[in-house]
Amino acid sequence: MKKTIITVVGKDTVGIIARVCTYLAENEINILDISQTIVQDYFNMMMIVDMNNATKQFGDISDELAAIGEEIGVIIKCQREDIFSKMHRI
């Protein structure tokens, strides 16, 4: 399984989850786990997704999600699980 960590952070607005999840579904990316919170009007979401059946390359997906984030006023970052784990092991 090719797991990826997706984080979304920014000012809370209607439709953030819907926009991100729609993109993932359109590209055959399965959501394995999702957590989201809102603290004083700031939205924070972390997702673990499976990219085994993704229709695009990791770099393209990362770039396109970042562009969606710009459109809706949030920051979206993608990181492969193995790199994420190694970074947070230290």
Buried (B, 14 or more C-beta within 10 A) or exposed (E): EBBBBBBBBBEBEEEBBEBBBEBBEEBEBBBEEBEEEEEEEEBBBBBBBBBEEBEBEBEEBBEBBEEBBEEBEBEBEBBBBEEBEEEEEE
